Amino acid sequence: MKTDRCKGMRDLLPEDMAKFRRVEEVFRRCSSRWGYEEVRTPTLEYLHLFTAVGTLTPGMLGRVYSFLDWDGWSGERVVLRPEGTIPVARLYSENLSGLKTCRLSYVSNIFAFEETGKERRERWQCGVELIGPSQPSADAELVMLAAEVLNELGLGQPEIRLSHAGLIKALIAELGVDAAEQTHIFDQVLEGNIKALGEVDTGNAELKKAISFLLEVKGNSPGFIQNIKALLGDNLTRLEHALNDMTQIAECLDAAQCPYHIDVASGMGFEYYTGAMFQFHIAGKRIGGGGRYDDLISLVGGPHVPASGFALFAGQIIDLLQTGEPDMPRMLVQAGDNSVECQRSCSAIARSLREAGHIASLEHGGSDAGGYRWVITILGDNRLRLLDRPAGKESELKSADELLKALGAAE
């Protein structure tokens, strides 16, 4: 009976893994240059980490994989890690809370149930968390780091969309609904239904006009935000702090010559976001996002400390990459006869090639040479035959040193 892989799961073939490792390597190199240090959190976390303090929206909680960590009838319910930031916040509160500023990075898988199996249930993220600084320049740092990673991967400058959780919350607060309804509307917005803001009945015509305006307009300069403030006037003063924050972030990005778009309607994210939110798009695909979450660490038991972060979606990124790292020419080392001496020479030559940085495989009983550029045959008496398969060129050499020189000259 044929056994297929689980719905929503993905096999990574050798070419996919080459791309995946390239994403990891570039991400780690860039984040390290900015001063971030790598951590790793467990795949299993207690469910109450994500439920006790309302850290995830109901829609997100409905997609977690949870089960009892069996210990008689007193077992705790645990989950497969559904996102990356909350576990890092827990790690910080348990181990690193004495540090004034903490820059942490991670590469990890997360899990989300999707009933059709058409979307991926296991997803890989490359993320960073900047814990301690509260200044808008810290948010701008994250945007610039993400852009640097994507540029170094050869994907070009991403489309960066800026929004603000504080702005959205302030708009919702103006609607005159109770706290529970405010949370419900905010959750819908974070899950991509920005229209939920405009669907609430309110007798305030000026407010409806302001909401409609903010959801439709887009801009790319601090002056654009100042124009929004002027158009809103003095009647919506609760929006002023968020607009000032966005202005300062925009000024930092302008100073760094990092392009962006201000788009309030792009505010997808997590319930724990309190400030700026940013989304990264390439070729029309959302390949990452992040935001400020100044209350999260205290919600998971740590001190009240400001923080922000982002995650890049490795699965989407490798789909956009043309190839992984350029392949080195592969070599197949084969014995000219079955003698023990010839086999030993094969092993020694292959080891010398690998030590010199080449990819060298030993032939075992008729290995297919189709994937190799070079075929090296051990003839005995320290003689070697080197075949350049694409060129159809063959030469005989007398030592491993001659072989290495010939390969160096050919490359």
N, C-alpha and C positions, 0 to 999 in steps of 0.2 A: 504494500500500500504506500502510495506517495504521501509524504508528510511535508506540507508547506509551512513557511514561516508564519508566525502569528500576525493577525491583521494589524496594520498600523506600525509594524516594526520594519526595520530596514537592514539589509545586508550591505556592508561596505566592501566592495571588491578591491583588488590591489590598486587600481587607478583611483578609486574613491579615497582609499587610505592615504595614497600619496598626496592628494589634495588636502585631506584632513590634517595630516602631519604638517603640511605647509602652513595651513591656517594657524595651528597651534604654535608653530615655531615663530611665525611673524608676530602673533599676538604676544607671546611671552617676551620676545626681544623688545618690542615697543613698550609694553607695560613696564618691563624692568628698567628701561632707559628713563622712564618717568618716575621711578622710585617705588614701584609697586612690588610687593613680595607675595609669592604664591602660597595659597593654603588649599586644603581639601577637606570637605565636610562629608559626613557619612551619607550613604544612599538612603538609609532608614532614619527617620526622625519621628518623635512623638506627634500624634495628630494634634494635641492641644497647643503645640507651638504655632499652628496655623489657624486655630479656631478660637482659642480662649480670649484673644484680644482683637478679633476682627481684622486680622492682617490680610486675609484674602477675601475677595468678593464671593457671594453665594454661588455664582456661576462657576468660579474657579474651584471652590470647595467641592462642588458637585462632580468634578472630574478627577479628583485625587484617587489613587489606588491605596486603600486602607484595609488593614486586617489586624487581628489580635496577635500580639507578640506573646505566644502561649506560655502561661505560667499558672496552671490550674485555672481557677475562676477569677484570679486577680490580675490577669494579663492586661497590659496597657495596649491601647490601640495605636498602631504606628502607620506611617505612610511612606510610600516611595517618594522621595524628594520631589515636590511639585514645582519648585522654583529655586533660584540660587541665592537670592539676597537674604531671606529670613534665616536660613542656616548660618550664613556668615555673620549676621547680626548676633545670633546666639553664640557662635564661636568667639566673637569679640567680647561679649558681655561676660563669658566664662573665663577667658584666658588673657585678654589684652586690654581690659578697660582702664588700666593705669596709664596707657599711652595717650598723649595729648593729640597727636595726629597719627593716623594709621592708614596706610595705603595697602590694600589687599587685592589680590587677583586670584582667579580660579578658572579651571576648565572642568566642567562636570556635566553629567547627563541629568535631565529632569524627565518626569513622567506625567502624562495627562491622558485620562481616558477619553476616547472619542468613539462613539458607538458604531459608526459606519465602518471604521477602519480605513477610511480613505485618507485621513490626515495622520501624521506621525504621532505615535503615542510616546515614543522615546525621542528626546530632542537633546542636542548637545549645545552648550553655551560656553562662550569665553567672556568672563565678566570681571569687572573691577568695582571695588567699593572704596570711597574716599571718606573716612570717618574722622570727624573733628572740626574741620573748617566749615563755616556757615556762609562765607562770602560768595557772592555771585561768580567771582573768578574761579571758585572751585568747580561749579557746574560747567563753566566754560572749559576748564581743563579736561573734563571728561569728554565733552563734545570733540575737542581737538585731538585727544588721544584716539578716540574711535575713528575719526577721519584719517588719522595717520596710519592706523592698522590697515584700513581698507585701501588707502593709496599704496601702501607697500605691497599689498597683495596684487596690485595691478588692476584693481577694479575702478580706479579713478575716484574723484571727489563724490561722496554720497550726497543725496538730497537730504538735508537736515531740517526737520520740522520741529519748531519750538512751541510748546504750550505751557500751561501753568495750572497745577491742581488748585492752588489758592484762588486763582481767578475763577475757575469753574465753581468751586465751593462758595465763593462770594456771590456769584450770580444765582446759585441755587438758594442761598440764604435770603436773597431779595424776593424770592417767589412767594414767601409767606406760608409755606407748608411746615408741618411739624418735623421734628428731628428724624424720626424714622423714615418719613417720606424723602427728606433730604438725602439720607444715606442711600435709599433705594435708587433715587435719580442719579446720584454720583456713581453708584456701582454700574448702572446701565451705560453711562458715559464712558467709564473706564473699559467696558467690554466692547466698545465700538459704536454704541447707539447714541451718538451725539445729539440726535434729533429729540431725545427724551427731554432735553432742556426746553425746547420750544413747544412741547406738547402739553405743558402744564397750563391750565386756565388761570389767568390773572387779569384783574381789572386794571392793572397799571399799564397803560398804553406805552408810556415812555420806556418801561422796563422791557416790554415785548420788542420794542424797536431796537433797544440796546442789545438784547440777546440775539436777535436776528442779524444785526450788524456784525457783532463779534464772531458769530459762527460762519459768516460768509467771507469776511475780508481776510486778505493775506498780505504780508509785507516783508521787507528784508532790511530794515534799518531801525536804529533807535528813534529816529525822527518819526517813523511810522507809528510807533507806540505813543509818542507824545501827541500825535494827531488824534489817536483813539481817545486819550484822556481829555483832550479839548472838546471832542465831539460828545463825550459822555457828560461833560459838565460836572457840577458839584453834587448832583443828586445821588450818585452811586459811589460814595466815598470809600466803601468797603473794598472796592476794586483797586484802589490807588496803590496799596502796598505791593500787590502782585504785579501791577503794571510797572512800578518802579524797579522791582526785582528783574523783570524781563528786560527792561531798558538797560540795566547794568550788565546783564549777561550778553545782550546784543552788542554793547560797546566793547566788551572784552573780545568777542568773536571778530568784530570789525577790526580791532587793533591787531589781531593775529591773522587777518586776511583769510578767515574761515567762513565761506558762504553758508547761509542759512535762510529759512523762511519762517516767519511767525504765522502760525496757523492754529488757532485755539481749537478748532474742530479735530485736530490730530491727537487729542489728549487721551489715547489709550494707555492703560497702565495698571497699577495696583492700588488697592484701597489705602495702603499705608503712605502713598505719596502725599506730600504736603506743599511742595513748591514746584520749581521748574520741571517740565517733562520734555523729553526729546525722543524723536523717532528717526531712524536711519533707513533710507530707501535707496535702492540701486535698481535701475531698469524696471521701475514700477513695483518692485518687491520690497516688503518690509523685512530688513535683515538685522534689525537690532533696535534697542530702545533703552531708556533709563529715566531716572528722575531723582528728585530730592525727597528724603524721608526722615525728617528731623525728629519724629516721635517714635520711630520703630524700635530702636534699641531699648528704650525705656519700657516699651510694651512687652518685650521678651525677657525682662528682668534685669537689664543693665542700667547704667546711669543715663540721665537725659543728655544726649550728645547729638549734635547735628551730623548728618551724613547724606551722601548721595552716591549713585552708582549707575552702571549700565551693563548690558549684556549684548553680545553679538551672537547671532544664531548660526552656528557652524554648518548645520545641514543645508540651510538656504545658501550660504556663502559658497560651499563646495559645488553646488549646482551651477553657480555663476562662473566658477573658474574654468578656464579652457583646459588646462593640464595641471598636474602637480609639478614638483621640481623636475627640471630637465633630467631625463634618464642618462646615467652613465652607460657607456658601451659594456655589454655583458660578455663574459668569456666562459667558454666550456673547456675544461681540461680533461683529456681522455688518454687512456693508456694504449700504446701501440701493440701490447701483448698482455698476457695474463700473468706474467711473472711477478713475484713479490717485490723484486727490485723496482720494476716499472710502476707498480702501485704506490710504493713509497715515494718515488720521484714525482708522481702526480700530486700526492698530498703536499710535498715540500714546495713544488712550483705554485700550487694554488694558494698555499699559505703566504708565500713571498708576494704574490699578486695582491692578496687582500691587505697585507701589511703596507703595501705601496699605495693603497687607496682604491684599488680596482674591485669590481664585482666578479668573483670567480667561483664557478660551480664545478663540482666533480661529476663526471659522467658515470652512470651506473647502469650498465647493461642496455645500451641502445637508447639513451636519452635523446629527445628531439632537439636538434641543434637550431631549429628555426628561429628561436628567440634570441640568438646570440650573434653578435657581430664577429667575434673572434673564436676560432676553434684551435686549441693548442694540443698537439698530439706528442706524447713522450715516446721517443723512438729507441731509447737505450743509448748507452755510451755517452750520456749527457747531451745527446742531440734532441732538438725540438723542431717540430714543424708548425709554423704559424700560418693559419688560413684566415684571410680577410674575406668573409663570405660575400658582402655586397659587391666588393671589387673583383672577386674571383681571383685574388692574388695570393700566391703561396710562396713561402720562403722557409729555408732551413737555417736554424740557429744552433750555436754550440753551448750556450749557458743561459742561466736565468738572468744574468746581467745583460746579455745581448737582447734577451726577450724584452726586458723592461725598457731598454733604450729604443728598440724598434717600436714598441707601443707608444712611448713618449713622442717619438718623431712623427708617428702617424696621427696622433691626436693634436 
